[in-house]
Amino acid sequence: MNIQYQTEKTCAHLIDIQIDGDIVTGVRFTGGCSGNAQGVSALAKNRPVCEVVELLRGIDCGGKGTSCPDQLARALQKEAVGSIC
C-alpha cells in the first residue's frame, strides 16, 4: 500500500509512505529538516504500523500541537490502522 499524506502545521508538506502488510517499508518526507526527516524515516522503516503510531503519536514541535513524526503517526492512523491494528 502506498500513502501520500498532506501534512498540517509542519515544515514538511507531504509524506510518502509504503506499507507491506502491517510493516512500514519506506517513508519519505517532502520539505522540512532533511536530517530529522531521514532519521524518522530510518527509525520507522521495517517496523509494524501500530508500533510506529504508538511511538510517534503526540510528539510536539515548537508548541504547534504536532510535528513531522506526529504527522507520520496521524497518516498511518488515518489510512492504515483501521485495517491492521
N, C-alpha and C positions, 0 to 999 in steps of 0.2 A: 504494500500500500504506500502510495506517495501522498504527502500532505503539503500544501502550501498555505501558510498561515500569515495573514497580515497582522503585525503587532500593533499594540497601542501603548502610548506613553513611554516608548523606549527609543534609543538611538538606532538600533536595528529596526528595519521596517518590514522585513519578510524573513520567515523561517521555512526552509525546505526540509522535510523530514521523510525518511524512508523507514518503513516498518516491515519486517518479515515475521508473520505470525504474531507473537507477542513481544518480539525483540526489536528495539531501535537499532537499525543498521547504519544509519547515517543522519547527520544534522548539518545544515549549512545556513548560517545567518547572513543576510544581506544588509550591510550597513553596521553601524556600531563599532565597538572596540574590537579590532581583529584578534588581539591576543586573548581577551576574555571569551570571545565567541569560539575561537579554536579550542580553548580549554574546556568550556562547557560541552562542546560537540564531542571532544575526545572522551570526556567522562561519561557522556550519555550512550556512546556507541557500545553495542553488544550487551546492553542491559535490558531487562524486562521493562516494558512501558510503565507498568504500575510502580516499579521501583523508582524510575526517573521522576514520575509525577510526585511521589511521596518525598523524594529528596529535594526537589526544586520549588515546589508549590509554596508561595508566600514569601519568597525572598524579595526584599525591597531594595531599590536603588535610589538614594537621594531623596527619600520621602515621597516618591511618586506613587507608592502603593503597588508597584510592580517592578519588574526587572526583566532583562533578557532571559535569565533562567526561568523566572516565573512565567513568562510568556510561552516558553517551550512547554512547561508543565500544563498550562492552560490549553495550548494547542492539542497536546496529547489527550488531555481530559475531554475536550470537546469532540475531537474527531475519532479517537480510538478506544478510550477507556470503556465506554459502554459495551463494546463488543468483546473486550478482553478481560477486564477486571471483574 
